[in-house]
Amino acid sequence: MTADESVFSRTKSDIETLFRLTEDRGEMKETLRQRIYKGEAGASKEAQDYIFDLTIFFPV
């Protein structure tokens, strides 16, 4: 599905799907980072960098 398809279809389910795909994930991103950074033994610098790189692409 593309954004224009959901806007033009105007069906409730398409609009809800678009909303879920584009909603703010800032809190989820920070929670994930904190869990990795402050885990029981703490994550290695390499793991921290990897998680940061992965989560940088989450829409905020």
C-alpha atoms as one frame of an Amber mdcrd trajectory, in Angstrom:
protein
   0.000   0.000   0.000   1.175   3.508  -0.716   0.113   6.697   1.012  -1.797
   7.925  -2.016  -3.685   4.617  -2.306  -4.926   4.892   1.255  -5.873   8.545
   0.839  -7.745   7.923  -2.404  -9.455   4.736  -1.198 -10.630   6.508   1.959
 -11.471   3.195   3.587 -11.171   3.164   7.342  -8.789   0.205   7.352  -6.432
   1.802   4.803  -6.330   5.078   6.714  -5.687   3.222  10.002  -2.883   1.231
   8.373  -1.295   4.412   7.050  -1.536   5.979  10.496   0.098   2.960  12.176
   2.927   2.946   9.637   3.677   6.641  10.081   2.977   7.251  13.766   5.602
   8.587  16.153   7.957   5.903  17.419  10.266   8.165  19.397   9.363   6.670
  22.770   9.741   3.118  21.479  13.135   4.009  20.013  14.403   5.484  23.263
  13.086   2.540  25.285  14.849   0.085  23.003  18.090   2.025  23.194  17.958
   2.282  26.982  17.272  -1.433  27.359  20.353  -2.214  25.297  22.604   0.463
  26.784  21.703  -0.246  30.414  21.055  -3.980  30.300  22.150  -6.277  33.103
  25.754  -6.443  31.936  25.513  -3.447  29.616  25.932  -3.787  25.903  29.278
  -3.596  24.192  30.147  -0.411  22.328  29.706  -2.347  19.079  26.197  -3.473
  20.057  25.266   0.051  21.151  26.441   1.469  17.829  24.510  -1.196  15.944
  21.261  -0.490  17.832  21.700   3.238  17.318  22.234   2.720  13.584  19.118
   0.535  13.343  16.867   2.837  15.345  17.970   6.050  13.647  15.671   5.135
  10.755  12.504   4.861  12.896  10.196   7.762  12.119   9.848  10.235  14.947
